């Protein structure tokens, strides 16, 4: 039988230590995500994987907000974020900073997630879209590529916070252990 670890045994960083810690060269862009719980969940996932930043765009709410905090559990304090009224402006800013832009969307000629690998030394931005409409077509058009999660049931999508967790773990786990452990 295994004993569940206490919080103080997990060796978690403080918010201040997190701010100073090395981050992975990955950012998340939320394109008009409407659910405050989804936003908070993405903050929490971004903190867990020590991502560089989150770009909140369009109708995506920004901290501080009680409903974001409910699922972020304080990650909105540790993860850097920036707001853009238009997602396309965020994408242009990221391109100017040398990021490879990847929309997570079901499109023609998408890359199946298990086929995608990030290259060491490159910076990546992963765009996750609205719960109903997905990533805007004009944002898809600006993307360098699109990634799709294979699915085998009757539904055609995952919840955005689940999608973010699946995609981010799949693409970063090889780097995560090499760079941050």
Phi, psi and omega per residue, in radians:
X1 nan 2.439 3.118
X2 -1.777 2.501 3.116
X3 -1.610 2.301 3.085
X4 -1.164 2.353 -3.133
X5 -1.328 2.548 3.031
X6 -1.393 2.706 -3.136
X7 -0.924 -0.734 -3.100
X8 -1.217 -0.235 3.096
X9 -1.548 -0.098 -3.053
X10 -1.485 -0.138 3.117
X11 0.953 0.747 3.132
X12 -1.319 2.611 3.086
X13 -1.281 2.617 2.939
X14 -1.346 2.920 3.103
X15 -1.018 -0.718 3.134
X16 -1.134 -0.749 3.107
X17 -1.130 -0.678 3.110
X18 -1.069 -0.794 -3.127
X19 -1.014 -0.634 -3.106
X20 -1.523 -0.239 -3.058
X21 -1.279 2.702 3.053
X22 -1.120 2.373 3.132
X23 -1.943 2.737 3.002
X24 -1.282 2.563 -3.115
X25 -1.375 0.942 -3.120
X26 -2.284 2.431 3.025
X27 -2.198 2.736 3.067
X28 -1.944 2.400 3.044
X29 -2.038 2.169 3.079
X30 -1.790 1.982 -3.066
X31 -1.667 1.671 3.076
X32 1.008 0.780 3.079
X33 -1.386 2.194 -3.001
X34 -1.648 -0.462 -3.061
X35 -1.435 2.133 3.107
X36 -1.128 -0.568 3.085
X37 -1.164 -0.698 3.078
X38 -1.107 -0.737 3.134
X39 -1.060 -0.852 3.127
X40 -1.056 -0.689 3.130
X41 -1.118 -0.701 3.115
X42 -1.181 -0.629 3.042
X43 -1.043 -0.791 -3.096
X44 -1.133 -0.745 3.090
X45 -1.125 -0.735 3.128
X46 -1.094 -0.658 3.074
X47 -1.140 -0.827 -3.094
X48 -1.024 -0.637 -3.111
X49 -1.681 0.083 3.096
X50 0.911 0.956 3.095
X51 -1.389 2.799 -3.059
X52 -1.214 -0.743 -2.982
X53 -2.948 2.821 2.995
X54 -2.136 2.346 3.031
X55 -1.834 2.111 -3.135
X56 -1.790 2.155 -2.979
X57 -2.243 2.561 3.048
X58 1.176 -2.205 -3.103
X59 -1.381 -0.050 3.127
X60 -1.062 2.150 -3.125
X61 -1.229 2.781 -3.127
X62 -2.113 2.668 3.011
X63 -1.180 2.805 -0.091
X64 -1.389 2.444 3.092
X65 -2.714 2.309 -3.075
X66 -0.998 -0.727 -3.086
X67 -1.263 -0.574 3.043
X68 -1.170 -0.786 -3.110
X69 -1.060 -0.562 -3.100
X70 -0.996 -0.678 3.131
X71 -1.765 -0.450 3.128
X72 -1.278 -0.498 3.139
X73 0.921 0.675 3.094
X74 1.728 -0.175 -3.135
X75 -1.121 -0.388 3.088
X76 -1.191 -0.244 3.068
X77 -1.554 -0.481 -3.080
X78 -1.618 -0.671 -3.077
X79 -1.493 2.224 3.070
X80 -1.151 2.536 3.110
X81 -2.564 2.798 3.116
X82 -2.532 2.550 -3.140
X83 -1.852 2.412 3.018
X84 -2.233 2.324 3.090
X85 -1.126 -0.651 3.135
X86 -2.052 2.261 3.123
X87 -1.067 -0.607 3.139
X88 -1.071 -0.602 3.090
X89 -1.149 -0.682 3.088
X90 -1.108 -0.761 3.141
X91 -1.091 -0.779 3.112
X92 -1.072 -0.730 3.117
X93 -1.088 -0.746 3.127
X94 -1.164 -0.712 3.082
X95 -1.051 -0.713 3.114
X96 -1.113 -0.435 3.106
X97 -1.598 0.076 3.065
X98 1.524 0.314 3.123
X99 -1.409 2.523 2.929
X100 -1.507 2.226 -3.036
X101 -1.748 2.165 -3.117
X102 -2.225 1.995 3.041
X103 -1.500 2.413 3.059
X104 -1.706 1.757 -2.989
X105 -2.799 2.682 3.084
X106 -1.520 1.864 -3.114
X107 -2.424 2.892 3.011
X108 -1.055 2.424 3.070
X109 1.109 0.474 3.080
X110 -1.213 2.813 3.054
X111 -1.654 2.203 3.087
X112 -1.201 2.370 -3.000
X113 -0.874 -0.742 -3.092
X114 -1.208 -0.245 3.116
X115 -1.589 -0.171 -3.034
X116 -1.670 2.338 3.015
X117 -2.350 2.463 3.085
X118 -1.472 2.675 -3.138
X119 -1.768 2.339 3.109
X120 -1.048 2.431 3.108
X121 1.594 -0.139 3.105
X122 -1.798 2.721 3.097
X123 -1.844 2.431 -3.073
X124 -2.241 2.521 2.996
X125 -2.142 2.190 3.125
X126 -1.859 2.154 -3.099
X127 -1.787 2.208 3.093
X128 -2.031 2.352 -2.980
X129 -1.778 -3.114 3.128
X130 -0.968 2.547 -3.076
X131 -1.047 -0.492 -3.117
X132 -1.849 -0.821 -3.019
X133 -1.628 -0.217 -3.124
X134 1.295 -2.753 3.118
X135 -1.349 2.323 3.138
X136 -1.006 2.496 3.140
X137 -1.005 -0.697 -3.131
X138 -1.142 -0.482 3.070
X139 -1.334 -0.725 3.051
X140 -0.993 -0.752 -3.128
X141 -1.064 -0.546 3.132
X142 -1.475 -0.190 -3.065
X143 -1.313 2.630 3.065
X144 -1.321 -0.528 3.104
X145 -2.840 2.990 3.074
X146 -2.258 2.458 3.133
X147 -1.972 2.474 3.118
X148 -2.273 2.411 3.073
X149 -1.524 2.169 3.089
X150 -1.069 2.444 3.133
X151 -2.411 2.608 -2.982
X152 -2.263 0.052 -3.108
X153 -1.749 -2.734 -3.110
X154 -1.535 -0.337 -3.138
X155 -1.536 2.726 -3.076
X156 -1.925 0.198 3.140
X157 -2.802 2.811 2.993
X158 -1.825 2.814 2.958
X159 -1.052 2.550 -3.057
X160 -1.056 -0.649 3.141
X161 -1.229 -0.587 3.063
X162 -1.191 -0.773 3.106
X163 -0.991 -0.821 -3.137
X164 -1.044 -0.775 3.133
X165 -1.089 -0.782 -3.138
X166 -1.100 -0.920 -3.065
X167 -1.107 -0.867 -3.067
X168 -1.111 -0.754 3.107
X169 -1.089 -0.795 -3.096
X170 -1.054 -0.730 -3.050
X171 -1.480 -0.446 -3.055
X172 -1.795 -0.285 -3.014
X173 -1.001 -0.593 3.062
X174 -1.132 -0.703 3.119
X175 -1.287 -0.639 -3.064
X176 -0.923 -0.844 -3.098
X177 -1.243 -0.607 -3.120
X178 -1.269 -0.779 -2.995
X179 -1.519 -0.709 -2.901
X180 -1.872 -0.312 -3.091
X181 -1.354 nan nan
